[in-house]
Amino acid sequence: MKIDLERLGHGSTTFEITVPESDLSPEPGIHFPNGASAKGTVASGSAGVTVSGEIAARPLIDCTRCLEPVEKELSFQFDAVFVRPEDFTADKEREVHGEDLNVDILEGEQIDLYSIVREQLLLEMPEQVFCKEDCKGLCDRCGTNLNTDECRCKDDDIDPRWAALKNLK
């Protein structure tokens, strides 16, 4: 869904959207079977545009250790600020502050809410997800899920540097 900034002028509008999984273009190992919902406001002023609101989604994320899908619930507030190129700082050598991380340059006269929701979801994703705290993961040789099966790999590989010690018994 795109907001036409020329039509909006120096005003604001509210939105409530559901973004389908196909428009989220998720990363490998992340799926949004029910998409994501977002609601909030788009406010345009002389210096730029502010998009703020709340996003909710229930992604399926592959467990970091065993790759089994884990359902997570995400619900968070967001703020995204877009400034016009002429209002963006010309000072290339300045210290970046925390509030600067939400600022982006406005390109064109439209704001794509789907891409903002996608970006905010990716920023909010946990770095690691585990199906359970004591997940055993996968066998590094055969790939067996050690939570559900016993690995049948033989542990007879000996580092050649230590092979001579095997004969000391």
KEVEXDO-877109 format. One line per field, with one value per residue (C-alpha): residue number from 1; residue in three letters; x, z, y. Coordinates in Angstrom, 2 decimals. Last residue first. Layout:
<atoms>
seq = (NUM	...)
type = (ALA	...)
u = (X	...)
w = (Z	...)
v = (Y	...)
</atoms>
This chain:
<atoms>
seq = (169	168	167	166	165	164	163	162	161	160	159	158	157	156	155	154	153	152	151	150	149	148	147	146	145	144	143	142	141	140	139	138	137	136	135	134	133	132	131	130	129	128	127	126	125	124	123	122	121	120	119	118	117	116	115	114	113	112	111	110	109	108	107	106	105	104	103	102	101	100	99	98	97	96	95	94	93	92	91	90	89	88	87	86	85	84	83	82	81	80	79	78	77	76	75	74	73	72	71	70	69	68	67	66	65	64	63	62	61	60	59	58	57	56	55	54	53	52	51	50	49	48	47	46	45	44	43	42	41	40	39	38	37	36	35	34	33	32	31	30	29	28	27	26	25	24	23	22	21	20	19	18	17	16	15	14	13	12	11	10	9	8	7	6	5	4	3	2	1)
type = (LYS	LEU	ASN	LYS	LEU	ALA	ALA	TRP	ARG	PRO	ASP	ILE	ASP	ASP	ASP	LYS	CYS	ARG	CYS	GLU	ASP	THR	ASN	LEU	ASN	THR	GLY	CYS	ARG	ASP	CYS	LEU	GLY	LYS	CYS	ASP	GLU	LYS	CYS	PHE	VAL	GLN	GLU	PRO	MET	GLU	LEU	LEU	LEU	GLN	GLU	ARG	VAL	ILE	SER	TYR	LEU	ASP	ILE	GLN	GLU	GLY	GLU	LEU	ILE	ASP	VAL	ASN	LEU	ASP	GLU	GLY	HIS	VAL	GLU	ARG	GLU	LYS	ASP	ALA	THR	PHE	ASP	GLU	PRO	ARG	VAL	PHE	VAL	ALA	ASP	PHE	GLN	PHE	SER	LEU	GLU	LYS	GLU	VAL	PRO	GLU	LEU	CYS	ARG	THR	CYS	ASP	ILE	LEU	PRO	ARG	ALA	ALA	ILE	GLU	GLY	SER	VAL	THR	VAL	GLY	ALA	SER	GLY	SER	ALA	VAL	THR	GLY	LYS	ALA	SER	ALA	GLY	ASN	PRO	PHE	HIS	ILE	GLY	PRO	GLU	PRO	SER	LEU	ASP	SER	GLU	PRO	VAL	THR	ILE	GLU	PHE	THR	THR	SER	GLY	HIS	GLY	LEU	ARG	GLU	LEU	ASP	ILE	LYS	MET)
u = (46.85	49.70	48.48	45.83	48.57	49.97	46.69	46.90	48.11	45.89	42.79	40.76	37.46	35.95	32.77	30.49	27.42	24.13	22.63	19.73	16.49	13.97	15.97	19.19	17.79	19.99	22.24	24.72	28.03	27.28	24.42	21.61	20.50	20.33	17.64	17.88	16.06	13.35	12.56	15.39	15.47	18.61	19.04	15.50	13.57	12.74	14.89	13.42	9.91	10.68	12.00	8.98	6.54	8.32	8.30	4.54	3.91	5.37	5.70	5.20	6.48	9.95	12.84	12.65	16.00	15.97	15.90	15.32	19.06	19.42	17.61	20.51	23.09	25.55	28.56	29.30	31.64	29.33	27.72	25.26	22.45	19.25	16.84	17.54	17.10	13.63	13.43	11.84	11.23	10.22	8.70	7.75	5.72	5.91	4.07	5.89	4.68	6.99	6.18	9.13	9.91	12.43	15.91	17.71	20.08	18.92	15.28	13.63	11.29	7.53	6.26	3.27	2.87	1.89	3.04	2.21	2.32	4.51	5.33	6.87	7.34	9.67	10.86	7.73	5.36	3.75	2.22	1.53	-0.36	-0.69	-1.82	0.07	-0.81	1.59	1.22	-0.72	1.84	4.76	7.83	11.45	14.14	15.40	14.63	11.12	9.83	7.17	5.03	4.44	3.62	0.60	0.65	-2.52	-3.24	-4.65	-3.78	-4.23	-3.71	-1.76	-1.39	1.04	0.08	-1.52	-2.23	1.41	2.53	0.76	0.65	1.43	0.00)
w = (25.39	23.77	20.20	20.34	21.21	17.67	16.23	18.11	15.21	12.84	14.70	15.29	13.65	15.45	16.66	14.54	13.29	14.27	15.77	18.07	16.97	18.04	19.76	17.98	14.59	12.28	10.00	9.21	10.30	12.41	14.15	14.48	17.48	21.10	22.12	25.88	25.93	23.56	19.91	20.00	18.23	17.71	16.40	17.34	14.60	15.33	12.56	10.04	11.13	10.80	7.27	6.16	7.71	5.97	2.66	2.95	3.85	0.57	0.93	-2.24	-3.55	-4.58	-2.42	1.18	2.91	6.04	9.75	12.36	13.10	13.71	17.07	18.41	17.57	14.68	15.21	12.38	9.41	6.39	7.31	4.50	6.76	5.08	4.41	0.64	0.43	2.04	5.38	6.23	9.83	10.89	14.29	15.54	18.30	18.83	18.67	17.66	18.58	17.77	16.20	16.00	12.86	13.37	12.12	14.87	16.40	15.35	15.35	12.08	12.45	11.94	12.18	14.23	13.40	14.98	14.01	15.84	14.73	13.39	9.97	10.04	6.84	6.03	6.88	5.88	7.41	6.54	9.11	8.42	11.21	12.68	12.09	11.03	10.48	9.33	6.98	8.17	7.06	7.82	7.19	8.32	7.58	4.47	4.73	4.22	1.10	3.15	0.07	-0.52	3.17	2.89	4.61	6.53	6.77	9.10	8.16	9.58	7.75	8.41	7.02	5.20	1.72	1.74	-1.99	-2.76	-0.27	-2.07	0.42	-1.02	0.00)
v = (-49.33	-47.36	-48.02	-45.27	-42.73	-42.96	-41.70	-38.38	-36.20	-38.16	-36.87	-39.97	-40.71	-43.66	-41.99	-44.08	-42.25	-43.84	-40.66	-41.30	-39.73	-37.03	-34.28	-35.33	-34.29	-36.34	-34.27	-37.07	-35.55	-32.47	-34.25	-31.71	-29.68	-30.84	-28.33	-27.72	-24.37	-25.48	-24.73	-22.19	-18.83	-16.77	-13.23	-12.23	-10.45	-6.78	-5.30	-7.75	-6.79	-3.06	-3.52	-5.56	-3.06	-0.16	-2.08	-2.66	0.99	2.26	6.06	8.06	11.40	10.32	9.20	10.36	9.94	7.78	8.54	5.81	5.42	9.16	8.87	6.82	9.50	9.61	11.87	14.23	14.14	14.24	17.56	18.12	17.00	15.94	18.80	18.90	15.14	15.29	13.61	10.27	9.23	5.73	5.05	1.60	-0.06	-3.80	-7.10	-10.25	-13.71	-16.56	-19.91	-22.29	-24.29	-27.13	-26.16	-28.16	-25.59	-22.11	-23.17	-22.11	-19.14	-19.31	-15.75	-14.59	-10.89	-7.57	-4.08	-0.86	2.75	5.49	6.93	10.41	12.40	15.28	18.77	20.71	18.20	14.89	12.57	8.89	7.20	3.74	0.21	-2.88	-6.50	-9.18	-12.14	-15.18	-17.79	-15.44	-17.55	-17.15	-19.75	-17.95	-14.21	-12.98	-11.27	-9.43	-8.85	-12.59	-13.06	-10.78	-7.34	-6.59	-2.89	-0.25	3.31	6.77	10.04	13.18	16.67	18.90	17.65	14.20	14.34	15.13	12.47	9.63	6.74	3.33	0.00)
</atoms>
